[in-house]
Amino acid sequence: MLRSCARLYLKCKLNSSLSVRNAFSQNSSIQRIRSKLSKTQEGSSANEYWFVTNRGQYIKFGILSATVLIYPFYCYLLDGPFIDSSFKSRYKVTEEFPDHLEQIITEEYNRFLEKEEILPKDAPVKFTLQETTESLDTIARGSVGARTGGRIALPFYARFETKEEAYEYCKMHLEPFMFLNNPVCVIWDSPVGQEIISTLVLTPKAKRFLIARDLYANDSAMNVIARGYHWGLWSLFASVSTLVIGRMAKSVRYSFGRFMIVYTLCNIVAFFGSREMFNSYRYLNDHHGDFESARRSMQHCEGGKEYYTKMLKRNRLLTSIHGKSGLTTPIGDVIGLDTPIFGRYDSLRDAVAEEEEIAPAVQGDDF
């Protein structure tokens, strides 16, 4: 009896020890699984939230600072200290002028200095002539009012004094004629070709208006940094907006990918905003140049009217030959141009009418 009880007791003891051992082994395996899961979660959270660490913050502010500062600094270098080399590398120009054009440039520049009461060192400018039809109007960079100076490339046809000169040049260099990056095959001996040639020959008063206009339209020192300034202003607004959204939305604050999405969207808005702001700045400067040049004399007014009239006529003729719609309006204005040609012509036409009313009174004033 005692022996059977002892045997039963030992059997129960053995079973309990086995169950305890199994329980411990199960607990240890659970602990191992949990430790592995915790390590995995820690790793995934570390990978997900590294953007809020010091390293992530440095990267964030580095991206925003570079966006605001790099382009303005780049624009300043191109239109400031390195304008001479950058202008020649971007545009195909020559510094050789016909004698009659060089004389007009010198006279108009001296009149500009005299009227503004400044010295040549305070208004450095270098005139050149375009050698291509990339632009049928003046190309200007830099500023006449800055010590680094301005660079003004007059349209290629400013060199012509007679229709014969224009005809020979067109026959030699303008087949085909590149109009707004579209090749136009012009038969220069045809009536239409002769009409186009007549629009390429400017009278001295039109050239005087053109040179005076370009001096006044680019006399602001702001021209050197205008592009970069407007981008810097709008990109700073975009950067602040990105940070504010990141503060308000945790998903943006902790995720580099979401941050870049918000950053990109804000800078797209900044790009269009800065472009429109710069276009408005150029619009005002262009009209300022027209107004100041037209005020010089009655001949300058008439010259400006001639210049824009011939430009509109030339655009209409070239568009009719090319046959492609969407380049110009029916009146000859280039679609998408920042400062419409007809608007400039219309303002000068009003100025001419005023000058014609004033001229007889001035001529009759002999006292």
VEXRO-978413 format. One record per residue (C-alpha): residue number from 1; x, y, z. Coordinates in nm, 3 decimals, padded with zeros to 5 digits. Example, Ala and Ser with C-alpha at 12.3 -4.5 7.8 and 13.67 -1.06 7.14 Angstrom:
// VEXRO-978413
n, u, v, w
1, 01.230, -00.450, 00.780;
2, 01.367, -00.106, 00.714;
END
This chain:
// VEXRO-978413
n, u, v, w
1, 00.000, 00.000, 00.000;
2, 00.275, 00.240, 00.100;
3, 00.475, 00.132, -00.201;
4, 00.187, 00.208, -00.440;
5, 00.127, 00.549, -00.278;
6, 00.496, 00.633, -00.309;
7, 00.494, 00.527, -00.673;
8, 00.185, 00.743, -00.740;
9, 00.346, 01.037, -00.562;
10, 00.665, 01.011, -00.769;
11, 00.462, 00.983, -01.088;
12, 00.266, 01.301, -01.004;
13, 00.588, 01.482, -00.914;
14, 00.746, 01.381, -01.242;
15, 00.444, 01.497, -01.443;
16, 00.438, 01.833, -01.266;
17, 00.809, 01.890, -01.327;
18, 00.763, 01.807, -01.695;
19, 00.471, 02.049, -01.724;
20, 00.674, 02.320, -01.550;
21, 00.965, 02.255, -01.785;
22, 00.735, 02.273, -02.088;
23, 00.584, 02.593, -01.959;
24, 00.927, 02.747, -01.911;
25, 01.037, 02.640, -02.257;
26, 00.720, 02.785, -02.408;
27, 00.771, 03.111, -02.217;
28, 01.131, 03.134, -02.330;
29, 01.033, 03.081, -02.693;
30, 00.763, 03.345, -02.656;
31, 01.022, 03.579, -02.505;
32, 01.256, 03.513, -02.792;
33, 00.981, 03.583, -03.043;
34, 00.885, 03.900, -02.858;
35, 01.244, 04.019, -02.844;
36, 01.281, 03.959, -03.215;
37, 00.957, 04.147, -03.286;
38, 01.058, 04.436, -03.063;
39, 01.394, 04.461, -03.237;
40, 01.220, 04.457, -03.576;
41, 00.976, 04.727, -03.465;
42, 01.257, 04.938, -03.326;
43, 01.445, 04.905, -03.654;
44, 01.141, 04.994, -03.864;
45, 01.056, 05.293, -03.646;
46, 01.417, 05.406, -03.660;
47, 01.409, 05.384, -04.039;
48, 01.074, 05.563, -04.052;
49, 01.147, 05.844, -03.807;
50, 01.513, 05.924, -03.884;
51, 01.391, 06.251, -04.041;
52, 01.320, 06.399, -03.694;
53, 01.674, 06.331, -03.573;
54, 01.945, 06.597, -03.582;
55, 02.079, 06.454, -03.906;
56, 01.734, 06.466, -04.063;
57, 01.682, 06.826, -03.953;
58, 02.016, 06.929, -04.103;
59, 01.914, 06.770, -04.433;
60, 01.574, 06.944, -04.424;
61, 01.712, 07.292, -04.362;
62, 01.994, 07.231, -04.609;
63, 01.742, 07.157, -04.885;
64, 01.532, 07.463, -04.802;
65, 01.833, 07.696, -04.773;
66, 01.982, 07.575, -05.101;
67, 01.648, 07.630, -05.277;
68, 01.629, 07.991, -05.160;
69, 01.994, 08.093, -05.207;
70, 02.155, 07.907, -05.499;
71, 01.954, 08.050, -05.792;
72, 01.973, 08.418, -05.679;
73, 02.349, 08.384, -05.631;
74, 02.381, 08.219, -05.972;
75, 02.180, 08.499, -06.139;
76, 02.389, 08.765, -05.966;
77, 02.712, 08.610, -06.094;
78, 02.581, 08.580, -06.452;
79, 02.435, 08.933, -06.472;
80, 02.694, 09.093, -06.243;
81, 03.067, 09.018, -06.219;
82, 03.075, 08.764, -06.504;
83, 02.830, 08.934, -06.738;
84, 03.081, 08.988, -07.017;
85, 03.173, 08.621, -07.057;
86, 02.823, 08.489, -06.984;
87, 02.658, 08.723, -07.237;
88, 02.896, 08.621, -07.515;
89, 02.850, 08.253, -07.436;
90, 02.469, 08.274, -07.439;
91, 02.421, 08.493, -07.746;
92, 02.592, 08.517, -08.081;
93, 02.686, 08.885, -08.109;
94, 02.947, 09.108, -08.266;
95, 03.100, 09.435, -08.146;
96, 03.162, 09.566, -08.498;
97, 02.924, 09.846, -08.599;
98, 02.873, 10.044, -08.918;
99, 02.999, 10.400, -08.876;
100, 02.654, 10.558, -08.892;
101, 02.518, 10.330, -08.619;
102, 02.819, 10.383, -08.394;
103, 02.772, 10.759, -08.425;
104, 02.405, 10.734, -08.325;
105, 02.493, 10.514, -08.025;
106, 02.758, 10.762, -07.907;
107, 02.525, 11.061, -07.943;
108, 02.233, 10.896, -07.765;
109, 02.455, 10.767, -07.484;
110, 02.602, 11.115, -07.429;
111, 02.252, 11.265, -07.422;
112, 02.152, 11.001, -07.169;
113, 02.448, 11.095, -06.944;
114, 02.373, 11.465, -06.982;
115, 02.004, 11.433, -06.901;
116, 02.058, 11.203, -06.603;
117, 02.358, 11.413, -06.487;
118, 02.586, 11.115, -06.433;
119, 02.941, 11.023, -06.534;
120, 03.030, 10.742, -06.778;
121, 03.179, 10.537, -06.492;
122, 02.838, 10.539, -06.322;
123, 02.658, 10.413, -06.634;
124, 02.882, 10.151, -06.797;
125, 02.723, 09.983, -07.098;
126, 02.844, 09.787, -07.398;
127, 02.640, 09.775, -07.717;
128, 02.663, 09.481, -07.955;
129, 02.482, 09.357, -08.265;
130, 02.304, 09.024, -08.288;
131, 02.418, 08.795, -08.566;
132, 02.111, 08.570, -08.571;
133, 01.733, 08.607, -08.593;
134, 01.685, 08.439, -08.254;
135, 01.529, 08.764, -08.136;
136, 01.389, 09.037, -08.360;
137, 01.410, 09.286, -08.075;
138, 01.685, 09.392, -07.838;
139, 01.838, 09.144, -07.593;
140, 01.963, 09.306, -07.272;
141, 02.125, 09.175, -06.954;
142, 02.271, 09.344, -06.651;
143, 02.210, 09.708, -06.567;
144, 02.330, 10.042, -06.699;
145, 02.291, 10.174, -06.344;
146, 02.522, 09.917, -06.180;
147, 02.902, 09.925, -06.166;
148, 02.917, 09.584, -06.336;
149, 02.744, 09.742, -06.636;
150, 02.484, 09.639, -06.889;
151, 02.509, 09.448, -07.216;
152, 02.268, 09.544, -07.494;
153, 02.248, 09.346, -07.819;
154, 02.060, 09.540, -08.087;
155, 01.862, 09.341, -08.347;
156, 02.068, 09.234, -08.648;
157, 01.880, 09.465, -08.887;
158, 01.991, 09.779, -08.698;
159, 02.306, 09.770, -08.916;
160, 02.118, 09.834, -09.243;
161, 02.109, 10.181, -09.394;
162, 01.959, 10.100, -09.734;
163, 01.732, 09.834, -09.884;
164, 02.020, 09.713, -10.101;
165, 02.228, 09.631, -09.791;
166, 01.935, 09.447, -09.635;
167, 01.866, 09.256, -09.956;
168, 02.226, 09.136, -09.991;
169, 02.241, 09.032, -09.626;
170, 01.911, 08.844, -09.641;
171, 02.013, 08.659, -09.958;
172, 02.341, 08.555, -09.799;
173, 02.244, 08.473, -09.439;
174, 01.866, 08.438, -09.406;
175, 01.769, 08.142, -09.619;
176, 01.565, 08.017, -09.442;
177, 01.457, 08.298, -09.209;
178, 01.422, 08.166, -08.852;
179, 01.108, 08.328, -08.712;
180, 01.021, 08.235, -08.352;
181, 01.229, 07.916, -08.389;
182, 01.039, 07.821, -08.705;
183, 01.210, 07.816, -09.047;
184, 01.036, 08.041, -09.300;
185, 01.138, 08.018, -09.666;
186, 01.120, 08.372, -09.802;
187, 01.169, 08.447, -10.172;
188, 01.348, 08.779, -10.133;
189, 01.291, 08.884, -10.496;
190, 00.913, 08.850, -10.463;
191, 00.685, 09.142, -10.367;
192, 00.631, 08.992, -10.019;
193, 01.006, 08.944, -09.977;
194, 01.066, 09.308, -10.072;
195, 00.804, 09.418, -09.819;
196, 00.979, 09.220, -09.546;
197, 01.311, 09.378, -09.645;
198, 01.154, 09.724, -09.616;
199, 01.055, 09.644, -09.256;
200, 01.418, 09.557, -09.178;
201, 01.550, 09.900, -09.278;
202, 01.513, 10.157, -08.999;
203, 01.545, 10.531, -09.039;
204, 01.791, 10.720, -08.814;
205, 01.508, 10.845, -08.593;
206, 01.386, 10.486, -08.535;
207, 01.741, 10.383, -08.440;
208, 01.770, 10.678, -08.203;
209, 01.446, 10.576, -08.034;
210, 01.563, 10.215, -08.008;
211, 01.896, 10.301, -07.845;
212, 01.747, 10.555, -07.605;
213, 01.469, 10.311, -07.515;
214, 01.717, 10.036, -07.432;
215, 01.923, 10.267, -07.211;
216, 01.623, 10.376, -07.005;
217, 01.462, 10.031, -06.991;
218, 01.779, 09.890, -06.833;
219, 01.895, 10.177, -06.613;
220, 01.776, 10.027, -06.283;
221, 02.041, 09.859, -06.066;
222, 01.768, 09.611, -05.968;
223, 01.809, 09.447, -06.311;
224, 02.122, 09.267, -06.190;
225, 01.936, 09.072, -05.922;
226, 01.575, 09.096, -06.045;
227, 01.537, 08.733, -06.154;
228, 01.706, 08.595, -05.844;
229, 01.531, 08.839, -05.611;
230, 01.182, 08.736, -05.721;
231, 01.269, 08.368, -05.702;
232, 01.428, 08.412, -05.358;
233, 01.119, 08.593, -05.230;
234, 00.875, 08.330, -05.353;
235, 01.092, 08.030, -05.262;
236, 01.131, 08.170, -04.910;
237, 00.752, 08.182, -04.886;
238, 00.740, 07.822, -05.017;
239, 00.998, 07.707, -04.760;
240, 00.809, 07.867, -04.471;
241, 00.486, 07.709, -04.597;
242, 00.655, 07.369, -04.610;
243, 00.776, 07.404, -04.250;
244, 00.433, 07.519, -04.127;
245, 00.260, 07.225, -04.296;
246, 00.522, 06.995, -04.144;
247, 00.449, 07.132, -03.797;
248, 00.076, 07.089, -03.840;
249, 00.084, 06.741, -04.000;
250, 00.281, 06.470, -03.818;
251, 00.284, 06.252, -04.127;
252, 00.483, 06.523, -04.307;
253, 00.707, 06.594, -04.010;
254, 00.821, 06.233, -03.967;
255, 00.833, 06.122, -04.332;
256, 01.100, 06.239, -04.575;
257, 00.890, 06.128, -04.873;
258, 00.584, 06.327, -04.768;
259, 00.805, 06.627, -04.689;
260, 00.945, 06.618, -05.044;
261, 00.594, 06.602, -05.191;
262, 00.485, 06.913, -04.997;
263, 00.817, 07.083, -05.076;
264, 00.774, 07.017, -05.450;
265, 00.415, 07.143, -05.461;
266, 00.503, 07.463, -05.273;
267, 00.797, 07.533, -05.504;
268, 00.585, 07.479, -05.815;
269, 00.365, 07.762, -05.688;
270, 00.680, 07.965, -05.616;
271, 00.809, 07.908, -05.970;
272, 00.496, 08.042, -06.138;
273, 00.462, 08.325, -05.887;
274, 00.821, 08.443, -05.932;
275, 00.794, 08.420, -06.310;
276, 00.478, 08.633, -06.320;
277, 00.631, 08.883, -06.078;
278, 00.945, 08.915, -06.292;
279, 00.735, 08.952, -06.608;
280, 00.543, 09.235, -06.441;
281, 00.873, 09.399, -06.348;
282, 00.996, 09.377, -06.708;
283, 00.661, 09.506, -06.837;
284, 00.694, 09.821, -06.626;
285, 01.057, 09.873, -06.727;
286, 00.977, 09.829, -07.096;
287, 00.706, 10.093, -07.083;
288, 00.935, 10.316, -06.879;
289, 01.195, 10.291, -07.156;
290, 00.936, 10.373, -07.425;
291, 00.804, 10.670, -07.230;
292, 01.142, 10.824, -07.150;
293, 01.269, 10.775, -07.504;
294, 00.955, 10.927, -07.657;
295, 00.990, 11.232, -07.431;
296, 01.326, 11.320, -07.578;
297, 01.194, 11.475, -07.898;
298, 00.926, 11.461, -08.163;
299, 01.162, 11.259, -08.383;
300, 01.205, 10.998, -08.110;
301, 00.826, 10.966, -08.087;
302, 00.792, 10.917, -08.461;
303, 01.087, 10.679, -08.461;
304, 00.924, 10.462, -08.197;
305, 00.600, 10.455, -08.391;
306, 00.790, 10.350, -08.705;
307, 00.985, 10.081, -08.517;
308, 00.677, 09.908, -08.375;
309, 00.474, 09.950, -08.695;
310, 00.742, 09.774, -08.899;
311, 00.774, 09.502, -08.637;
312, 00.400, 09.427, -08.646;
313, 00.397, 09.428, -09.027;
314, 00.699, 09.198, -09.046;
315, 00.540, 08.951, -08.804;
316, 00.219, 08.941, -09.009;
317, 00.406, 08.880, -09.334;
318, 00.628, 08.605, -09.192;
319, 00.329, 08.434, -09.029;
320, 00.135, 08.441, -09.357;
321, 00.428, 08.279, -09.541;
322, 00.484, 08.015, -09.275;
323, 00.114, 07.936, -09.248;
324, 00.131, 07.809, -08.889;
325, -00.134, 07.946, -08.655;
326, -00.066, 08.025, -08.292;
327, 00.252, 08.227, -08.347;
328, 00.106, 08.577, -08.374;
329, -00.225, 08.756, -08.344;
330, -00.400, 08.889, -08.659;
331, -00.245, 09.230, -08.596;
332, 00.107, 09.085, -08.573;
333, 00.163, 09.071, -08.198;
334, 00.365, 08.772, -08.077;
335, 00.149, 08.543, -07.864;
336, 00.286, 08.499, -07.513;
337, 00.512, 08.805, -07.526;
338, 00.556, 08.965, -07.182;
339, 00.513, 09.320, -07.315;
340, 00.273, 09.321, -07.614;
341, 00.406, 09.507, -07.916;
342, 00.073, 09.666, -08.005;
343, 00.037, 09.805, -07.652;
344, 00.375, 09.973, -07.686;
345, 00.286, 10.106, -08.030;
346, -00.050, 10.233, -07.906;
347, 00.105, 10.425, -07.616;
348, 00.355, 10.587, -07.854;
349, 00.079, 10.672, -08.101;
350, -00.093, 10.869, -07.826;
351, 00.237, 11.037, -07.743;
352, 00.284, 11.133, -08.110;
353, -00.066, 11.286, -08.119;
354, 00.013, 11.493, -07.809;
355, 00.346, 11.607, -07.955;
356, 00.174, 11.708, -08.281;
357, -00.069, 11.925, -08.084;
358, 00.210, 12.084, -07.882;
359, 00.460, 12.136, -08.168;
360, 00.282, 12.431, -08.344;
361, 00.249, 12.615, -08.015;
362, 00.617, 12.563, -07.935;
363, 00.726, 12.672, -08.284;
364, 00.515, 12.988, -08.255;
365, 00.671, 13.085, -07.921;
366, 00.929, 13.347, -08.028;
367, 00.933, 13.552, -07.710;
END
